[in-house]
Amino acid sequence: MTTVLIDDRCTACGACLATCPTGALRVAPLRPRVIDSRCTACLDCVEICPRGAIREVAR
C-alpha cells in the first residue's frame, strides 16, 4: 500500500487540500498533514502541487 509524504518545499498554498477527494489532508501549522487511513493514493495532490513537495511512499 502507498500514501503520500509532504516535504519542506510545501508553502501551504492549499491546492492539495482542495483537490483531495477523500479528505485525507488536513491543515496543520507548517504544512498539511496526511491521514494515512483516509489516503487512497489517488495522487491527485502529487499532480497539483506547484512546488513538487508531495510524493508517493510505501506505507
Secondary structure, 3 states (H helix, E strand, C coil): CEEEEECCCCCCCCHHHHHCCCCCEECCCCCCEECCCCCCCCCHHHHHCCCCCEEEEEC
